[in-house]
Amino acid sequence: MTSVNRQSAWFWTLGLLLCCLQFTGCRNDESGSDSAALQKQQIEGPTMGTTYHITVCSPAAEQVDTGRLKQEVDQLLVEINQEMSTYIKDSELSLFNQAEPDQWLPVAPAVVKVVAAGLKLSEDSDGAFDMTVGPLVNLWHFGPDPGKKTLPADEKIEAARKKVGYHHIQVQESPAALKKLIPDVYVDLSAIAKGYGVDAVAELIESRGIENYLVEIGGEMRARGVNQRGEAWKVGIEKPVSETRVVQKIVPLSNLSMATSGNYRNFFEVDGVSYSHTIDPRTGRPATHGLASVTVVGETCMNCDAIATCLMVLGPAEGYNWVQERDIAAYFIVKTDAGFTERFSPAWQKQFGEEQ
């Protein structure tokens, strides 16, 4: 397996399928209008088993040194991988997963930040989001070694559940460290680390004085300012169908982050019954609701990333109530016998002017 494929497996461990397409709207304007004063520059590269794309728009007199920026971005993403990947054997997270229980293991402050955010969401969702769910994901054949698609025995599910539980993890901010309380607990940051990576890259770009940008890593995005036309960045949300790739909705994004999670491409069937890759940590079994995809918009991509995964576990009814209570902007696409239906949280309606 190549290193890229190994990294890809890292972000498939929790089955997070990211399904956003980007439409930057940032292209040369041949009409000669004032909007042509902003010029587009782009860099891209591989990371975390997927790719990143960055578009910046700036006045012609303030062109960005994209070669230098790419070097800085690549180095930053290498550092994040070395901290948080479960497919780099000597990464900080891998060393923690191999460590004995009941001892504090020093890690980078970024690792504590991400794990602490995940634990907070776990508590707030009563365990619907859980970074230790990996043993169950693997048992249901959605991990890096998918194997034959068969239904696990009930006793194996219960055995795997004993290894799962966010309450078995503790964090310490100063000095930065993690501790596990049982030997078999295993932390996987697949559903939150990519969003953190987007935020980290965005902060790097802003530190260079760049005011208009769109950062995307594997479908997770953060945008600031405007595109070349002086408008909000245009970002497409994919229609949740497996046989083709078409846009369901285009969203104007500026000074916001966005993440999408979906259920419609990673599943298997046994005796005519579909089993989703979204494993509910509370039951140890695949979620059975009709939520096909959900998109979350907010300040940080890290939180949007994790919340989108959490909502795929909660489903269209429980998840809608959850975001409504917390004033979170979310867009649900639900599969029904008659096709797909859309539902917008009140915060989404307020942000984008959508109507039910």
NORMOGI-V100486 format. One record per run of one state. SS is the DSSP state (H for helix, E for strand, L for the rest). FROM is the first residue (numbers start at 1). TO is the last residue. If there is no record, write none. Layout:
ss:SS from:FROM to:TO
ss:SS from:FROM to:TO
This chain:
ss:L from:1 to:2
ss:H from:3 to:12
ss:L from:13 to:16
ss:E from:17 to:17
ss:L from:18 to:19
ss:E from:20 to:23
ss:L from:24 to:33
ss:H from:34 to:37
ss:E from:38 to:47
ss:L from:48 to:49
ss:E from:50 to:59
ss:H from:60 to:62
ss:L from:63 to:65
ss:H from:66 to:84
ss:L from:85 to:91
ss:H from:92 to:98
ss:L from:99 to:104
ss:E from:105 to:106
ss:L from:107 to:108
ss:H from:109 to:124
ss:L from:125 to:133
ss:H from:134 to:139
ss:L from:140 to:153
ss:H from:154 to:161
ss:L from:162 to:165
ss:H from:166 to:168
ss:E from:169 to:172
ss:L from:173 to:176
ss:E from:177 to:180
ss:L from:181 to:192
ss:H from:193 to:207
ss:L from:208 to:212
ss:E from:213 to:217
ss:L from:218 to:219
ss:E from:220 to:224
ss:L from:225 to:232
ss:E from:233 to:238
ss:L from:239 to:246
ss:E from:247 to:253
ss:L from:254 to:255
ss:E from:256 to:262
ss:L from:263 to:266
ss:E from:267 to:270
ss:L from:271 to:272
ss:E from:273 to:276
ss:L from:277 to:278
ss:E from:279 to:280
ss:L from:281 to:284
ss:E from:285 to:286
ss:L from:287 to:290
ss:E from:291 to:298
ss:L from:299 to:300
ss:H from:301 to:326
ss:L from:327 to:328
ss:E from:329 to:336
ss:L from:337 to:338
ss:E from:339 to:344
ss:L from:345 to:345
ss:H from:346 to:352
ss:L from:353 to:356
